[in-house]
Amino acid sequence: ALLAFLTVSTGSSRGDLARAMGMRVVSLAEEALNINKDLRVFRKVGTVSGLIFDKILIIDRKHRVKDRIIQGFTWIYDKA
């Protein structure tokens, strides 16, 4: 943080570049918040990811996917 402050506070071209990049990051964050406020994206993403997670857990219980993945990685590790 100190290095970023020192870079931004200088009057050189690097300071100009750092300030411009900082302004772009702030405007990107503001746009993301405005889009979320209008469309409620975070709530929808949370709902969909929860449903996907539930389906993955059901598939794992039925087909033992996690156990097979661990078994495969253990086999690869033993060969290496």
C-alpha positions as CSV (number, residue, x, y, z in Angstrom):
1,A,0.0,0.0,0.0
2,L,2.9,2.3,0.8
3,L,4.5,1.7,-2.5
4,A,1.2,2.3,-4.4
5,F,0.8,5.6,-2.5
6,L,4.3,6.7,-3.3
7,T,3.9,5.8,-6.9
8,V,0.6,7.7,-7.2
9,S,1.9,10.8,-5.3
10,T,4.8,11.3,-7.7
11,G,4.5,13.7,-10.6
12,S,6.1,11.4,-13.1
13,S,4.6,9.5,-15.9
14,R,4.4,6.4,-13.7
15,G,2.3,8.4,-11.2
16,D,0.0,9.5,-14.0
17,L,-0.3,5.9,-15.2
18,A,-1.0,4.6,-11.6
19,R,-3.7,7.3,-11.1
20,A,-5.4,6.5,-14.4
21,M,-5.4,2.8,-13.5
22,G,-6.8,3.6,-10.1
23,M,-9.6,5.6,-11.6
24,R,-10.5,2.8,-14.0
25,V,-10.6,0.3,-11.2
26,V,-12.9,2.6,-9.2
27,S,-15.2,3.2,-12.1
28,L,-15.3,-0.6,-12.9
29,A,-16.3,-1.3,-9.3
30,E,-19.0,1.5,-9.4
31,E,-20.4,0.1,-12.6
32,A,-20.5,-3.4,-11.1
33,L,-22.4,-2.1,-8.1
34,N,-24.8,-0.2,-10.3
35,I,-25.5,-3.2,-12.4
36,N,-26.1,-5.3,-9.3
37,K,-28.4,-2.7,-7.9
38,D,-30.5,-2.7,-11.1
39,L,-30.5,-6.5,-11.8
40,R,-29.8,-8.0,-8.4
41,V,-27.1,-10.2,-9.9
42,F,-25.5,-11.3,-6.7
43,R,-28.7,-12.7,-5.2
44,K,-29.4,-14.6,-8.4
45,V,-25.9,-15.9,-8.6
46,G,-26.1,-17.1,-5.0
47,T,-29.4,-18.9,-5.7
48,V,-28.1,-20.6,-8.8
49,S,-24.8,-21.6,-7.3
50,G,-26.7,-23.0,-4.3
51,L,-28.9,-25.1,-6.6
52,I,-25.8,-26.3,-8.5
53,F,-24.0,-27.2,-5.3
54,D,-27.0,-29.2,-4.2
55,K,-27.1,-31.1,-7.5
56,I,-23.3,-31.8,-7.2
57,L,-23.8,-33.2,-3.7
58,I,-26.6,-35.5,-4.9
59,I,-24.5,-36.7,-7.9
60,D,-21.5,-37.3,-5.5
61,R,-23.6,-39.3,-3.1
62,K,-25.0,-41.4,-5.9
63,H,-21.8,-42.0,-8.0
64,R,-19.0,-41.5,-5.4
65,V,-17.3,-38.9,-7.7
66,K,-15.1,-37.5,-5.0
67,D,-13.8,-40.9,-4.0
68,R,-12.9,-41.7,-7.6
69,I,-11.1,-38.4,-8.0
70,I,-9.1,-38.9,-4.8
71,Q,-8.3,-42.4,-5.9
72,G,-7.1,-41.2,-9.3
73,F,-4.9,-38.5,-7.8
74,T,-3.5,-41.0,-5.3
75,W,-2.6,-43.4,-8.1
76,I,-0.9,-40.5,-10.1
77,Y,1.0,-39.5,-7.0
78,D,2.2,-43.0,-6.3
79,K,3.4,-43.3,-9.9
80,A,5.3,-40.1,-9.8
